[in-house]
Amino acid sequence: MDKDLIIDVKESGVEIALLEDKKLVELHKDNPQQDYACGNVYLGQVKKIMAGLNSAFVDVGAGKDGFLHYLDLGYNFLKIQDFVSKCVSGNAPGVRTQKKQQPELQKNGIISDVLKQGQMILVQVTKEPISTKGPRLSGDISFAGRYVVLVPFATKITVSQKIKSIEERKRLRRLLTSIQPENCGLIIRTAAEGKSVAELDTDVKDLYAKWMKISEKLKSAIPPVKMAAEEDSSIVTVREMLSDEFSNIYVNDEHVYNELHDYLSKIYPEKEDILHHYKLQTPIFEQFNVDTQIKNAFGKVVTIRSGIYLVIEQTEAMAVIDVNSGPRTKASQDQEENALMVNTEAALEIARQLRLRDMGGIIVIDFIDMLSKANCKKLYDTMREELSKDKARHTILPLSKFCLMQITRQRVRPVVDVEVSELCPTCKGSGKIKSSVNVISDIRHDVKFFSQQQNEKKLTIVTHPFVAAYLTKGFFKKPYHKWEKDYRIKLKITSSNDLSVTEYLFLNSNGDKIEL
């Protein structure tokens, strides 16, 4: 499978598209105004203790106070908090010589015994602000690198369960033991498999330096203040997703290109040649057909090529997906076989939609009813296999007797939302129509049909003036000129105010209307 990463850097933010065999499967958006990204570390101040929830609200400078549950404090919270208090008071003995005098936090405890109102506390964002809710916080501070995760004041070295080889697990544990910083635990990530001690040591030193900078800042910090920020979103995405399957990384900004080049040369030198600086005038998402795929994939109704369509309703707490067969039926198949075929195709698209929109929380899917338990098992296995490609933690339950499937998926940031409709110029905003990008795409498909299937050599396209203006824009490179070249047909564009933005018609060489 070929994987391409397309990075579009604009003034409004960074958009990152992951393509698998040229098909869009993930879309990440980085808002420069969003200052409370996952992984950021803050020195906050406890604003309120909620005894009934066994939690606290912490001011980290966001519009809403962050939520911190007792179970999210972490086993090493007392050690970190003791160190923070000494740093702020100017009595810290130093990270390397800090004695582990504080015990581990008990799992079954009361938050009012640990935190007091007005107390300064070091926290890390684990879930970005969503809707009216503030960020979700954790007192269990950690720093993720390419190969390892560094956990201050922990003691253990743990290995990712995805590394199956016993010998490799022993080798990595032995190597990391030799370079383990004092008073820091390490989690060995899957990407560390097969790596040398030099590569691992570089990663550990970078993460330890980040923790040391926080230790220095604590001496003069006044809450609420950001102590450390997660790396640039493009670097984080590359760090989390890069594998041997990647074929290309394209970026249209020189500064981001240089940052990624430096990062790759340091942690993945054998992959330097897959990074490309995109310099063409055509927008990068348009060049790689990402724009069209975005317009077709987002929205309440998602149509699958075979005619099956999904209806997706999203709320703050959950999402509901309804599967509809549409015109997809075969007379040669019985109802059960047809339902399995429709549900299987829908499952593939649903798995893609969950990744693409980064949907989280509870997802309920209403599949076409099936009576056979064997078919229900096949559908369940298909969904499990497709979601195995998803890095977000998730749980899938077997189908209920009503053919409902329930999925829970980790949510750490708001759902990716792309507006695929435009205000209608005809009704002055009282209604919505599908995007003009889809209208252009429909016209192009019809032109191809007439030229290749009906052997038309000359056509007149009559559209709304808004669409006609788009098709005829530019002096040398009008969009419809490419169609003429690709399909070997002569086209003429005219406009009519009697047509709506989504309407169009074709006239043959005699001026007669052609019906599809």
C-alpha positions, 0 to 999 in steps of 0.5 A: 500500500502506498501512503502519501502525506500532503501538507498544505500550509496556509495563513489560516493554519495547516491542513494535513491529508493522508492518502492510502493508494491515492484515497483520502483516509485522514485529514488533520487541521491545525488551528494556530489560534488553538493554544491548548493542543494535546501534549502541552504542559502548563503550570496551572492553579486549582480553582475548584474542588468537586468532591462529588466528582472526585475531581478538580477544575484547574485554570491553565489560561483557557477560556474554560477551566481544565478538568482533572479527575483523581484517576488522571493524577498518576502514580507519580503525582506526589513526587512531581508536585513535591519537586514543583513546590521546591522549584517554585520556592527556590529550594529544588536540589536539581532533577538528577539528585531529587530524592524519591521521598514521596510515595506513589499515589493510591489508586482509591483516594480522595482528591481533596486529600491531595489538592487544595484550592489555589494550589499550583500544579503541573498538568498536561493536556490530554484532550483539547477543548470541545464545544463548551468544555475546557481541556481534559488534564492529567497530572501524569506528565510524559514526553513522547518521542519517535522511539520512546516516551519519557516519564519523569519520576517513574522507575520502570522501563516498559515495552510496547505490546506490539513488539512480539519478539521476546529477544527484541524486547529483551534487547531494547530493555537492556539498551534503554537500561544503559541510557535511562536518565536518573529519576525518569521512566521510559516507555519503548514505542513500537517504532523502536523495534530494530533501532540502534542504541545511538538512535534511541539515545538521541531520542532520550536526550532530546526528551530529557532536555525538554524536561530540564527546560521545564525545571528551569522555567519553574523557578520563575513561573507564575500560573497560569503559564505554558511550560512546554508545547507539543512540536509543530503539527506537521512534525507530530503527524510525521512522528506518529504516522511515518513508517516504511510504507510511506512513499512521499511527503509533499509540503508547500512551505519552505520553512516547514519543509526545512523543519521536516528535513532536519527532523527526518535527517535526525530520526529517520535518515533513510526516509529523507528522499521521500520529502518533497518541497511542492513549488507548483502554482496549482494549490497542493490539495487540488494537484493531488485531488484532495479538495474534491475528495474532501467535498465528496466525503464530508456532509450529512449524506455520504454516497458510496460509488455503488449507490449505497449511502450513509446518513451521518448525524453528529452530536456532542456526545455521540454519532449515529450512522444509518446505512441505506442500500439505495438502488443497490440490489441484485435480482439474482441474490436473496434478501440476506445476501444483498443485505450482507453485500450492502453492509460490507461495503458500508462498513469499509466506508464507515471505517474510513469516515471515522478516521477521516472525520476523527469521530470520537465518543460513542458511535451507533451504526444502524446496518441493514437487518440480517437474520443469519448469525454467520453473516453478522459475524462476517460483518463484525470481523470486517469492521474489526479488520478495517479499524485495525488500521486506526491508531486511535483506541477503540472498542467494537461490540458485536451486532445486536439483534436489531443489527445495531453496532456500537463503537467507542473511539478515543476522542482527544480533539474536536471532530474534523468538520468541513463545510461542503455546502455554500449559501445559494446566491439565488435565495440569498442565504435562505437555503443551502445547495451542494458545493459547486465543486461537485457541480463541476465534477458532475458536468465533467462526468457527463461530458465524458459520457457523451463523448465516449459512450454516445460519440458526440463531437460537439456540445454546448453546455448551458449553466447558471452564470456563476458556474459558467464564469468558473468554467471560462475563467482564465485567458489561456487555461480555461477549465473546460479546455482540459476536458476538450483535450482529454475527451477530444470534443469541442465545447461551448459554454453559455449561461442562463439566468433561468437555471439554478446554480446546480442545474445545467443542460447539454445541446448537440451540434443542431442545438437540440437538448440532449437527455441523459 
